[in-house]
Amino acid sequence: LWIFGYGSLVWRPGFEFTSRKVGFIRGYSRRFWQGDTFHRGSEKMPGRVVTLQEDCGACTWGVAYEVRGEQIAASLEYLNMREAVLGGYDTKLVKFHPQEKDAEEPILALVYIATPQNPSYLGPASEEDIAAQIIVSSGCAGHNIEYLLRLADFMRYFCPQAEDKHLFSIEEALISILPCLYYTEESLEET
């Protein structure tokens, strides 16, 4: 079984796997439209994490993990709790295209997608509003800022040829807000 990750799974799968491949799936765009009240946020201050939006001309880069034998049941049990129960994601099978130049045909992979029907779905917002929400959100897995920056770093280092305007626009908006927050905190300390 192959499992495709496009959010925190790219750096923290949390399950044992046999191999991993960087690559992409077609027909979806990654969007920070899913609310998170556990891993990267709280009930009072939901964080924003990614889901996939159907988009026929787009592709989303990430990592596919191969699980075999006993790893299959263990990984699915873990991911069903992490993604489905706590996150509100549904599963779907997609065609994964490995980055390797000598890769043969696409691989069928399982992916978790949060749909607008789940209660934690937040939907679209401006990059600035999403960045502002990310800055103030933190959950049991860490600060929401870390989630955004790790995902942007993954794209830069493993998929430098790929474009993800949504992701990098939110990162830019966050960076433009942070100096203001830093300056304000220093000003408060001096007074």
Long-range contacts (C-beta under 8 A, 24 or more apart in sequence): 1-66, 1-67, 1-68, 1-72, 1-75, 1-76, 1-110, 2-64, 2-65, 2-66, 2-67, 2-96, 2-107, 2-108, 2-109, 2-110, 3-64, 3-65, 3-67, 3-75, 3-79, 3-109, 3-110, 3-111, 4-62, 4-63, 4-64, 4-94, 4-96, 4-109, 4-110, 4-111, 5-62, 5-63, 5-64, 5-65, 6-30, 6-50, 6-52, 6-60, 6-61, 6-62, 6-111, 7-49, 7-50, 7-62, 7-147, 7-151, 8-39, 8-49, 8-141, 8-147, 8-150, 8-151, 9-62, 9-63, 9-65, 10-62, 10-63, 10-150, 10-151, 10-154, 10-158, 11-150, 11-154, 13-63, 13-65, 14-78, 14-79, 14-82, 15-65, 15-67, 15-71, 15-74, 15-75, 15-78, 15-79, 16-67, 16-71, 16-74, 16-75, 17-65, 17-66, 17-67, 17-71, 17-75, 18-66, 18-67, 18-68, 18-71, 19-65, 19-66, 20-63, 20-64, 20-65, 20-66, 21-63, 21-64, 21-66, 21-96, 21-98, 21-99, 21-100, 21-103, 21-107, 22-61, 22-62, 22-63, 22-98, 22-99, 22-158, 22-159, 23-61, 23-62, 23-63, 23-64, 23-96, 23-97, 23-98, 23-99, 23-100, 23-103, 24-59, 24-60, 24-61, 24-62, 24-96, 24-97, 24-99, 24-159, 24-162, 25-59, 25-60, 25-62, 25-94, 25-95, 25-96, 25-97, 25-109, 25-111, 26-58, 26-59, 26-95, 26-97, 27-54, 27-55, 27-56, 27-58, 27-59, 27-94, 28-52, 28-53, 28-54, 28-55, 28-58, 28-59, 28-60, 28-94, 28-113, 29-53, 29-55, 29-58, 29-60, 29-166, 30-60, 30-164, 30-166, 30-167, 31-124, 31-166, 32-130, 32-134, 32-148, 32-166, 32-167, 32-170, 33-114, 33-121, 33-122, 33-123, 33-124, 33-125, 34-87, 34-88, 34-89, 34-114, 34-118, 34-120, 34-121, 34-122, 35-120, 35-121, 35-122, 36-87, 36-120, 36-137, 36-139, 36-144, 37-120, 37-139, 38-86, 38-87, 38-139, 38-140, 38-141, 39-82, 39-86, 39-87, 39-139, 39-140, 39-141, 40-137, 40-138, 40-139, 40-141, 40-142, 40-143, 40-144, 40-147, 41-137, 41-138, 41-139, 41-144, 42-137, 42-138, 42-139, 45-136, 45-137, 45-138, 46-120, 46-122, 46-133, 46-137, 47-133, 47-134, 47-137, 47-138, 47-139, 47-144, 47-147, 48-122, 48-130, 48-133, 48-134, 48-137, 48-144, 49-87, 49-144, 49-147, 50-151, 51-89, 51-113, 51-114, 51-115, 51-121, 52-111, 52-113, 59-97, 59-162, 60-164, 61-155, 61-158, 61-159, 61-162, 61-164, 63-158, 64-96, 64-98, 64-107, 64-109, 79-112, 83-112, 84-112, 87-112, 87-114, 87-120, 88-114, 88-118, 88-119, 88-120, 88-121, 89-113, 89-114, 89-118, 90-114, 90-115, 90-118, 99-158, 99-159, 127-166, 127-169, 127-170, 127-172, 127-173, 128-173, 128-177, 130-170, 130-173, 131-170, 131-171, 131-173, 131-174, 131-177, 132-173, 132-177, 134-170, 134-174, 135-174, 135-177, 135-178, 135-181, 145-174, 148-174
